[in-house]
Amino acid sequence: MRLSEFWVAVSDEFGPEYGRVLTHDLVLGDVGGLTAQQAIARGVATREIWLALCKATDVPPNRWYGVGQREPKKR
């Protein structure tokens, strides 16, 4: 997931304003107790951050790949 795709998914799922608040303020245990913005700054993969954000905010699993985003290829 590219950084631009991460921000589109955040905006689509939470709205632009609330999405920015969540990424700035919500501490995510799945990425080492960092906020999404801190994790981005430290080089954590955006896919990992997105999934942690989805889990922490109870986004249904069928929307974990972001609104309008393609699901990853099956291996």
Secondary structure, DSSP 4 states (H G I P E B T S, - for coil): --HHHHHHHHHHHH-HHHHHHHHHH-EEGGGTSEEHHHHHHTT--HHHHHHHHHHHTT--GGGTT-TTPPPPPP-
